[in-house]
Amino acid sequence: MHEMSLAMGVLQIVEEAAFEQHFQRVKTVFLEIGELAAVEPEAMRFCFEAVIRGTLAEGAVLKVVEVAGEGLCFNCHQTVPLAARYDPCPACGGYPVQATGGTEMRVKELEVE
């Protein structure tokens, strides 16, 4: 489960922000996860709960903001919604469709004390 290493990376980002911005506690972490990022939100929540024990983020809530997948069709040159990386274009049925959105995972915001 690669979500555990991703959760550890999120914790590292939070700890670095706490050091730089001088806060003591994190209440909420807002995490954007793209539909095409190959990250399971529920697994991410589970792993986040495990890695924050004993840290300044202990007790923090992980709020996942899901970002829709989007792609550019090389056949019809339209930007289209994309449910999976190798799906055909929903507009023309053509290939390839290059993912242009929904592939990211990033810490969007922190609510701190």
N, CA, C and O atoms as a GROMACS GRO file, in nm:
protein
  452
    1MET      N    1   0.085  -0.118   0.000
    1MET     CA    2   0.000   0.000   0.000
    1MET      C    3   0.090   0.124   0.000
    1MET      O    4   0.151   0.155   0.102
    2HIS      N    5   0.098   0.193  -0.113
    2HIS     CA    6   0.185   0.310  -0.122
    2HIS      C    7   0.127   0.432  -0.050
    2HIS      O    8   0.197   0.532  -0.032
    3GLU      N    9   0.001   0.424  -0.008
    3GLU     CA   10  -0.058   0.535   0.066
    3GLU      C   11   0.015   0.562   0.197
    3GLU      O   12   0.014   0.675   0.245
    4MET      N   13   0.077   0.460   0.256
    4MET     CA   14   0.151   0.480   0.381
    4MET      C   15   0.270   0.574   0.358
    4MET      O   16   0.292   0.666   0.437
    5SER      N   17   0.346   0.552   0.252
    5SER     CA   18   0.459   0.642   0.224
    5SER      C   19   0.409   0.781   0.185
    5SER      O   20   0.474   0.880   0.216
    6LEU      N   21   0.295   0.788   0.117
    6LEU     CA   22   0.238   0.918   0.083
    6LEU      C   23   0.193   0.993   0.209
    6LEU      O   24   0.213   1.113   0.220
    7ALA      N   25   0.132   0.921   0.302
    7ALA     CA   26   0.090   0.982   0.428
    7ALA      C   27   0.211   1.033   0.507
    7ALA      O   28   0.204   1.139   0.569
    8MET      N   29   0.319   0.959   0.503
    8MET     CA   30   0.441   1.004   0.570
    8MET      C   31   0.494   1.131   0.503
    8MET      O   32   0.544   1.220   0.572
    9GLY      N   33   0.483   1.140   0.373
    9GLY     CA   34   0.523   1.260   0.301
    9GLY      C   35   0.436   1.380   0.337
    9GLY      O   36   0.486   1.492   0.350
   10VAL      N   37   0.306   1.357   0.352
   10VAL     CA   38   0.215   1.465   0.394
   10VAL      C   39   0.253   1.513   0.533
   10VAL      O   40   0.256   1.633   0.558
   11LEU      N   41   0.282   1.420   0.623
   11LEU     CA   42   0.324   1.458   0.758
   11LEU      C   43   0.453   1.540   0.754
   11LEU      O   44   0.466   1.637   0.828
   12GLN      N   45   0.544   1.503   0.670
   12GLN     CA   46   0.670   1.578   0.656
   12GLN      C   47   0.642   1.721   0.609
   12GLN      O   48   0.704   1.816   0.659
   13ILE      N   49   0.552   1.737   0.515
   13ILE     CA   50   0.514   1.870   0.467
   13ILE      C   51   0.454   1.952   0.582
   13ILE      O   52   0.486   2.070   0.597
   14VAL      N   53   0.368   1.890   0.661
   14VAL     CA   54   0.305   1.957   0.774
   14VAL      C   55   0.410   2.000   0.876
   14VAL      O   56   0.407   2.112   0.926
   15GLU      N   57   0.504   1.910   0.907
   15GLU     CA   58   0.609   1.941   1.005
   15GLU      C   59   0.700   2.054   0.956
   15GLU      O   60   0.740   2.140   1.034
   16GLU      N   61   0.732   2.054   0.827
   16GLU     CA   62   0.815   2.161   0.771
   16GLU      C   63   0.741   2.295   0.777
   16GLU      O   64   0.802   2.398   0.808
   17ALA      N   65   0.611   2.293   0.748
   17ALA     CA   66   0.531   2.415   0.756
   17ALA      C   67   0.525   2.466   0.900
   17ALA      O   68   0.531   2.587   0.924
   18ALA      N   69   0.513   2.375   0.996
   18ALA     CA   70   0.510   2.414   1.138
   18ALA      C   71   0.641   2.480   1.178
   18ALA      O   72   0.641   2.579   1.252
   19PHE      N   73   0.751   2.426   1.133
   19PHE     CA   74   0.882   2.483   1.164
   19PHE      C   75   0.897   2.622   1.103
   19PHE      O   76   0.941   2.716   1.170
   20GLU      N   77   0.860   2.636   0.976
   20GLU     CA   78   0.876   2.763   0.905
   20GLU      C   79   0.780   2.870   0.954
   20GLU      O   80   0.815   2.988   0.959
   21GLN      N   81   0.657   2.829   0.991
   21GLN     CA   82   0.553   2.927   1.024
   21GLN      C   83   0.524   2.935   1.174
   21GLN      O   84   0.436   3.010   1.216
   22HIS      N   85   0.597   2.858   1.252
   22HIS     CA   86   0.592   2.865   1.400
   22HIS      C   87   0.452   2.837   1.458
   22HIS      O   88   0.403   2.913   1.541
   23PHE      N   89   0.391   2.728   1.416
   23PHE     CA   90   0.267   2.687   1.482
   23PHE      C   91   0.292   2.556   1.556
   23PHE      O   92   0.385   2.482   1.524
   24GLN      N   93   0.208   2.529   1.655
   24GLN     CA   94   0.229   2.417   1.746
   24GLN      C   95   0.140   2.296   1.719
   24GLN      O   96   0.175   2.183   1.753
   25ARG      N   97   0.024   2.320   1.659
   25ARG     CA   98  -0.074   2.214   1.644
   25ARG      C   99  -0.146   2.227   1.510
   25ARG      O  100  -0.169   2.338   1.460
   26VAL      N  101  -0.179   2.115   1.453
   26VAL     CA  102  -0.256   2.111   1.329
   26VAL      C  103  -0.393   2.051   1.360
   26VAL      O  104  -0.403   1.944   1.419
   27LYS      N  105  -0.498   2.122   1.319
   27LYS     CA  106  -0.634   2.073   1.341
   27LYS      C  107  -0.689   2.000   1.220
   27LYS      O  108  -0.754   1.896   1.233
   28THR      N  109  -0.662   2.055   1.100
   28THR     CA  110  -0.717   1.998   0.978
   28THR      C  111  -0.615   2.008   0.866
   28THR      O  112  -0.547   2.110   0.851
   29VAL      N  113  -0.605   1.902   0.788
   29VAL     CA  114  -0.522   1.902   0.668
   29VAL      C  115  -0.615   1.880   0.550
   29VAL      O  116  -0.685   1.779   0.543
   30PHE      N  117  -0.615   1.977   0.458
   30PHE     CA  118  -0.694   1.966   0.336
   30PHE      C  119  -0.602   1.913   0.226
   30PHE      O  120  -0.502   1.977   0.191
   31LEU      N  121  -0.636   1.798   0.174
   31LEU     CA  122  -0.551   1.730   0.077
   31LEU      C  123  -0.629   1.710  -0.053
   31LEU      O  124  -0.734   1.646  -0.054
   32GLU      N  125  -0.576   1.764  -0.162
   32GLU     CA  126  -0.637   1.742  -0.294
   32GLU      C  127  -0.580   1.612  -0.351
   32GLU      O  128  -0.459   1.591  -0.354
   33ILE      N  129  -0.671   1.525  -0.395
   33ILE     CA  130  -0.630   1.401  -0.459
   33ILE      C  131  -0.703   1.391  -0.592
   33ILE      O  132  -0.826   1.389  -0.597
   34GLY      N  133  -0.627   1.384  -0.699
   34GLY     CA  134  -0.685   1.371  -0.832
   34GLY      C  135  -0.742   1.232  -0.855
   34GLY      O  136  -0.690   1.133  -0.805
   35GLU      N  137  -0.849   1.228  -0.931
   35GLU     CA  138  -0.915   1.102  -0.966
   35GLU      C  139  -0.821   1.006  -1.038
   35GLU      O  140  -0.839   0.884  -1.032
   36LEU      N  141  -0.720   1.060  -1.106
   36LEU     CA  142  -0.627   0.978  -1.183
   36LEU      C  143  -0.492   0.960  -1.113
   36LEU      O  144  -0.396   0.915  -1.174
   37ALA      N  145  -0.485   0.996  -0.985
   37ALA     CA  146  -0.358   0.994  -0.912
   37ALA      C  147  -0.321   0.857  -0.855
   37ALA      O  148  -0.213   0.842  -0.798
   38ALA      N  149  -0.407   0.758  -0.870
   38ALA     CA  150  -0.383   0.622  -0.819
   38ALA      C  151  -0.364   0.622  -0.668
   38ALA      O  152  -0.279   0.550  -0.615
   39VAL      N  153  -0.445   0.705  -0.599
   39VAL     CA  154  -0.443   0.711  -0.453
   39VAL      C  155  -0.586   0.688  -0.406
   39VAL      O  156  -0.678   0.758  -0.449
   40GLU      N  157  -0.604   0.590  -0.319
   40GLU     CA  158  -0.735   0.562  -0.263
   40GLU      C  159  -0.759   0.653  -0.142
   40GLU      O  160  -0.686   0.642  -0.043
   41PRO      N  161  -0.858   0.742  -0.148
   41PRO     CA  162  -0.882   0.834  -0.037
   41PRO      C  163  -0.902   0.766   0.099
   41PRO      O  164  -0.849   0.813   0.200
   42GLU      N  165  -0.976   0.656   0.103
   42GLU     CA  166  -0.999   0.588   0.231
   42GLU      C  167  -0.870   0.527   0.286
   42GLU      O  168  -0.846   0.532   0.406
   43ALA      N  169  -0.789   0.469   0.200
   43ALA     CA  170  -0.660   0.415   0.243
   43ALA      C  171  -0.570   0.527   0.292
   43ALA      O  172  -0.495   0.510   0.388
   44MET      N  173  -0.577   0.641   0.226
   44MET     CA  174  -0.498   0.757   0.266
   44MET      C  175  -0.539   0.804   0.405
   44MET      O  176  -0.454   0.836   0.488
   45ARG      N  177  -0.668   0.810   0.430
   45ARG     CA  178  -0.718   0.850   0.564
   45ARG      C  179  -0.667   0.754   0.671
   45ARG      O  180  -0.620   0.797   0.776
   46PHE      N  181  -0.677   0.625   0.644
   46PHE     CA  182  -0.632   0.523   0.738
   46PHE      C  183  -0.483   0.539   0.769
   46PHE      O  184  -0.443   0.538   0.886
   47CYS      N  185  -0.403   0.554   0.666
   47CYS     CA  186  -0.258   0.567   0.683
   47CYS      C  187  -0.222   0.698   0.752
   47CYS      O  188  -0.129   0.701   0.834
   48PHE      N  189  -0.292   0.804   0.722
   48PHE     CA  190  -0.266   0.933   0.785
   48PHE      C  191  -0.290   0.922   0.935
   48PHE      O  192  -0.210   0.972   1.015
   49GLU      N  193  -0.399   0.858   0.974
   49GLU     CA  194  -0.428   0.837   1.118
   49GLU      C  195  -0.314   0.763   1.187
   49GLU      O  196  -0.280   0.793   1.302
   50ALA      N  197  -0.255   0.668   1.118
   50ALA     CA  198  -0.146   0.589   1.176
   50ALA      C  199  -0.018   0.671   1.192
   50ALA      O  200   0.049   0.660   1.295
   51VAL      N  201   0.017   0.752   1.093
   51VAL     CA  202   0.145   0.822   1.097
   51VAL      C  203   0.145   0.946   1.184
   51VAL      O  204   0.252   0.994   1.222
   52ILE      N  205   0.027   1.002   1.216
   52ILE     CA  206   0.025   1.126   1.294
   52ILE      C  207   0.029   1.103   1.444
   52ILE      O  208   0.040   1.199   1.521
   53ARG      N  209   0.021   0.979   1.488
   53ARG     CA  210   0.026   0.951   1.632
   53ARG      C  211   0.157   1.000   1.692
   53ARG      O  212   0.266   0.969   1.642
   54GLY      N  213   0.145   1.077   1.799
   54GLY     CA  214   0.262   1.127   1.868
   54GLY      C  215   0.329   1.246   1.801
   54GLY      O  216   0.441   1.282   1.837
   55THR      N  217   0.262   1.308   1.703
   55THR     CA  218   0.319   1.422   1.632
   55THR      C  219   0.233   1.546   1.658
   55THR      O  220   0.130   1.537   1.725
   56LEU      N  221   0.275   1.659   1.606
   56LEU     CA  222   0.197   1.782   1.621
   56LEU      C  223   0.066   1.776   1.546
   56LEU      O  224  -0.020   1.863   1.564
   57ALA      N  225   0.048   1.676   1.463
   57ALA     CA  226  -0.077   1.658   1.388
   57ALA      C  227  -0.168   1.555   1.452
   57ALA      O  228  -0.274   1.524   1.397
   58GLU      N  229  -0.130   1.501   1.567
   58GLU     CA  230  -0.213   1.400   1.631
   58GLU      C  231  -0.352   1.457   1.657
   58GLU      O  232  -0.366   1.566   1.712
   59GLY      N  233  -0.453   1.382   1.616
   59GLY     CA  234  -0.591   1.427   1.632
   59GLY      C  235  -0.642   1.512   1.516
   59GLY      O  236  -0.759   1.547   1.513
   60ALA      N  237  -0.555   1.545   1.422
   60ALA     CA  238  -0.597   1.627   1.308
   60ALA      C  239  -0.690   1.548   1.216
   60ALA      O  240  -0.684   1.425   1.208
   61VAL      N  241  -0.776   1.620   1.150
   61VAL     CA  242  -0.869   1.561   1.055
   61VAL      C  243  -0.811   1.578   0.915
   61VAL      O  244  -0.764   1.686   0.879
   62LEU      N  245  -0.814   1.471   0.838
   62LEU     CA  246  -0.772   1.478   0.697
   62LEU      C  247  -0.897   1.494   0.612
   62LEU      O  248  -0.981   1.405   0.606
   63LYS      N  249  -0.909   1.610   0.548
   63LYS     CA  250  -1.022   1.635   0.458
   63LYS      C  251  -0.972   1.621   0.315
   63LYS      O  252  -0.885   1.697   0.271
   64VAL      N  253  -1.026   1.524   0.245
   64VAL     CA  254  -0.985   1.497   0.108
   64VAL      C  255  -1.078   1.572   0.011
   64VAL      O  256  -1.200   1.558   0.016
   65VAL      N  257  -1.016   1.649  -0.076
   65VAL     CA  258  -1.088   1.719  -0.183
   65VAL      C  259  -1.053   1.645  -0.312
   65VAL      O  260  -0.939   1.649  -0.358
   66GLU      N  261  -1.152   1.579  -0.370
   66GLU     CA  262  -1.126   1.502  -0.491
   66GLU      C  263  -1.131   1.593  -0.614
   66GLU      O  264  -1.223   1.674  -0.629
   67VAL      N  265  -1.031   1.578  -0.701
   67VAL     CA  266  -1.020   1.658  -0.822
   67VAL      C  267  -1.053   1.567  -0.941
   67VAL      O  268  -0.995   1.460  -0.957
   68ALA      N  269  -1.146   1.613  -1.023
   68ALA     CA  270  -1.190   1.533  -1.139
   68ALA      C  271  -1.078   1.517  -1.241
   68ALA      O  272  -0.994   1.606  -1.258
   69GLY      N  273  -1.078   1.404  -1.308
   69GLY     CA  274  -0.983   1.380  -1.416
   69GLY      C  275  -1.023   1.457  -1.541
   69GLY      O  276  -1.141   1.475  -1.571
   70GLU      N  277  -0.921   1.502  -1.613
   70GLU     CA  278  -0.945   1.578  -1.735
   70GLU      C  279  -0.834   1.545  -1.834
   70GLU      O  280  -0.721   1.518  -1.794
   71GLY      N  281  -0.866   1.547  -1.962
   71GLY     CA  282  -0.765   1.515  -2.061
   71GLY      C  283  -0.784   1.590  -2.191
   71GLY      O  284  -0.889   1.648  -2.217
   72LEU      N  285  -0.679   1.589  -2.271
   72LEU     CA  286  -0.682   1.652  -2.403
   72LEU      C  287  -0.679   1.539  -2.507
   72LEU      O  288  -0.586   1.459  -2.510
   73CYS      N  289  -0.780   1.536  -2.590
   73CYS     CA  290  -0.789   1.434  -2.696
   73CYS      C  291  -0.703   1.480  -2.813
   73CYS      O  292  -0.722   1.590  -2.865
   74PHE      N  293  -0.611   1.395  -2.856
   74PHE     CA  294  -0.525   1.427  -2.970
   74PHE      C  295  -0.599   1.408  -3.103
   74PHE      O  296  -0.554   1.454  -3.207
   75ASN      N  297  -0.714   1.340  -3.097
   75ASN     CA  298  -0.792   1.314  -3.218
   75ASN      C  299  -0.882   1.433  -3.251
   75ASN      O  300  -0.880   1.483  -3.364
   76CYS      N  301  -0.963   1.479  -3.154
   76CYS     CA  302  -1.058   1.588  -3.180
   76CYS      C  303  -1.016   1.720  -3.116
   76CYS      O  304  -1.084   1.822  -3.132
   77HIS      N  305  -0.903   1.719  -3.044
   77HIS     CA  306  -0.844   1.839  -2.984
   77HIS      C  307  -0.935   1.908  -2.882
   77HIS      O  308  -0.930   2.030  -2.866
   78GLN      N  309  -1.017   1.830  -2.814
   78GLN     CA  310  -1.104   1.885  -2.710
   78GLN      C  311  -1.050   1.847  -2.573
   78GLN      O  312  -0.987   1.743  -2.555
   79THR      N  313  -1.076   1.934  -2.475
   79THR     CA  314  -1.051   1.900  -2.336
   79THR      C  315  -1.176   1.832  -2.285
   79THR      O  316  -1.286   1.887  -2.293
   80VAL      N  317  -1.160   1.710  -2.231
   80VAL     CA  318  -1.275   1.627  -2.194
   80VAL      C  319  -1.257   1.571  -2.054
   80VAL      O  320  -1.145   1.560  -2.005
   81PRO      N  321  -1.369   1.536  -1.988
   81PRO     CA  322  -1.358   1.467  -1.860
   81PRO      C  323  -1.299   1.328  -1.883
   81PRO      O  324  -1.328   1.263  -1.984
   82LEU      N  325  -1.216   1.283  -1.790
   82LEU     CA  326  -1.147   1.155  -1.806
   82LEU      C  327  -1.159   1.075  -1.677
   82LEU      O  328  -1.110   1.118  -1.572
   83ALA      N  329  -1.224   0.959  -1.684
   83ALA     CA  330  -1.244   0.877  -1.566
   83ALA      C  331  -1.126   0.785  -1.536
   83ALA      O  332  -1.102   0.751  -1.420
   84ALA      N  333  -1.052   0.745  -1.638
   84ALA     CA  334  -0.935   0.659  -1.622
   84ALA      C  335  -0.831   0.698  -1.727
   84ALA      O  336  -0.867   0.746  -1.835
   85ARG      N  337  -0.705   0.678  -1.696
   85ARG     CA  338  -0.596   0.725  -1.782
   85ARG      C  339  -0.604   0.677  -1.927
   85ARG      O  340  -0.572   0.754  -2.018
   86TYR      N  341  -0.644   0.556  -1.952
   86TYR     CA  342  -0.638   0.503  -2.088
   86TYR      C  343  -0.775   0.486  -2.151
   86TYR      O  344  -0.793   0.406  -2.243
   87ASP      N  345  -0.872   0.561  -2.101
   87ASP     CA  346  -1.005   0.559  -2.160
   87ASP      C  347  -1.003   0.632  -2.294
   87ASP      O  348  -0.919   0.719  -2.316
   88PRO      N  349  -1.096   0.596  -2.383
   88PRO     CA  350  -1.109   0.672  -2.508
   88PRO      C  351  -1.173   0.807  -2.480
   88PRO      O  352  -1.230   0.829  -2.373
   89CYS      N  353  -1.164   0.895  -2.574
   89CYS     CA  354  -1.226   1.027  -2.564
   89CYS      C  355  -1.378   1.010  -2.556
   89CYS      O  356  -1.436   0.944  -2.642
   90PRO      N  357  -1.443   1.068  -2.456
   90PRO     CA  358  -1.588   1.056  -2.448
   90PRO      C  359  -1.661   1.138  -2.556
   90PRO      O  360  -1.779   1.115  -2.581
   91ALA      N  361  -1.591   1.231  -2.620
   91ALA     CA  362  -1.654   1.312  -2.725
   91ALA      C  363  -1.652   1.242  -2.862
   91ALA      O  364  -1.752   1.241  -2.934
   92CYS      N  365  -1.534   1.184  -2.896
   92CYS     CA  366  -1.523   1.126  -3.032
   92CYS      C  367  -1.488   0.977  -3.032
   92CYS      O  368  -1.493   0.912  -3.136
   93GLY      N  369  -1.453   0.923  -2.916
   93GLY     CA  370  -1.417   0.782  -2.907
   93GLY      C  371  -1.273   0.754  -2.948
   93GLY      O  372  -1.232   0.638  -2.950
   94GLY      N  373  -1.197   0.859  -2.979
   94GLY     CA  374  -1.061   0.841  -3.028
   94GLY      C  375  -0.956   0.828  -2.918
   94GLY      O  376  -0.982   0.846  -2.799
   95TYR      N  377  -0.836   0.796  -2.965
   95TYR     CA  378  -0.717   0.784  -2.880
   95TYR      C  379  -0.606   0.865  -2.942
   95TYR      O  380  -0.616   0.897  -3.061
   96PRO      N  381  -0.504   0.901  -2.874
   96PRO     CA  382  -0.491   0.897  -2.729
   96PRO      C  383  -0.551   1.022  -2.666
   96PRO      O  384  -0.570   1.125  -2.731
   97VAL      N  385  -0.580   1.009  -2.536
   97VAL     CA  386  -0.623   1.122  -2.455
   97VAL      C  387  -0.517   1.141  -2.348
   97VAL      O  388  -0.494   1.052  -2.266
   98GLN      N  389  -0.452   1.255  -2.350
   98GLN     CA  390  -0.346   1.283  -2.252
   98GLN      C  391  -0.407   1.350  -2.129
   98GLN      O  392  -0.476   1.451  -2.140
   99ALA      N  393  -0.381   1.292  -2.013
   99ALA     CA  394  -0.432   1.348  -1.887
   99ALA      C  395  -0.371   1.486  -1.864
   99ALA      O  396  -0.249   1.504  -1.871
  100THR      N  397  -0.457   1.584  -1.837
  100THR     CA  398  -0.411   1.721  -1.810
  100THR      C  399  -0.454   1.770  -1.672
  100THR      O  400  -0.412   1.877  -1.629
  101GLY      N  401  -0.536   1.694  -1.604
  101GLY     CA  402  -0.583   1.731  -1.471
  101GLY      C  403  -0.631   1.609  -1.396
  101GLY      O  404  -0.669   1.509  -1.457
  102GLY      N  405  -0.628   1.618  -1.264
  102GLY     CA  406  -0.673   1.507  -1.183
  102GLY      C  407  -0.565   1.404  -1.156
  102GLY      O  408  -0.595   1.295  -1.106
  103THR      N  409  -0.440   1.436  -1.187
  103THR     CA  410  -0.329   1.343  -1.162
  103THR      C  411  -0.252   1.380  -1.036
  103THR      O  412  -0.162   1.308  -0.994
  104GLU      N  413  -0.286   1.493  -0.976
  104GLU     CA  414  -0.207   1.548  -0.866
  104GLU      C  415  -0.255   1.502  -0.729
  104GLU      O  416  -0.368   1.458  -0.711
  105MET      N  417  -0.165   1.515  -0.634
  105MET     CA  418  -0.197   1.504  -0.493
  105MET      C  419  -0.116   1.611  -0.423
  105MET      O  420   0.007   1.615  -0.436
  106ARG      N  421  -0.183   1.700  -0.350
  106ARG     CA  422  -0.110   1.806  -0.283
  106ARG      C  423  -0.182   1.853  -0.158
  106ARG      O  424  -0.305   1.846  -0.147
  107VAL      N  425  -0.103   1.901  -0.064
  107VAL     CA  426  -0.158   1.962   0.056
  107VAL      C  427  -0.206   2.100   0.014
  107VAL      O  428  -0.127   2.186  -0.025
  108LYS      N  429  -0.335   2.120   0.021
  108LYS     CA  430  -0.397   2.245  -0.024
  108LYS      C  431  -0.397   2.351   0.085
  108LYS      O  432  -0.372   2.469   0.058
  109GLU      N  433  -0.425   2.309   0.209
  109GLU     CA  434  -0.441   2.404   0.318
  109GLU      C  435  -0.425   2.334   0.452
  109GLU      O  436  -0.451   2.215   0.465
  110LEU      N  437  -0.381   2.410   0.552
  110LEU     CA  438  -0.371   2.359   0.688
  110LEU      C  439  -0.450   2.452   0.779
  110LEU      O  440  -0.441   2.574   0.768
  111GLU      N  441  -0.526   2.393   0.869
  111GLU     CA  442  -0.590   2.468   0.976
  111GLU      C  443  -0.509   2.441   1.101
  111GLU      O  444  -0.496   2.326   1.142
  112VAL      N  445  -0.454   2.546   1.161
  112VAL     CA  446  -0.360   2.529   1.271
  112VAL      C  447  -0.403   2.607   1.395
  112VAL      O  448  -0.493   2.690   1.390
  113GLU      N  449  -0.336   2.578   1.506
  113GLU     CA  450  -0.357   2.652   1.631
  113GLU      C  451  -0.228   2.722   1.667
  113GLU      O  452  -0.222   2.792   1.768
   0.00000   0.00000   0.00000
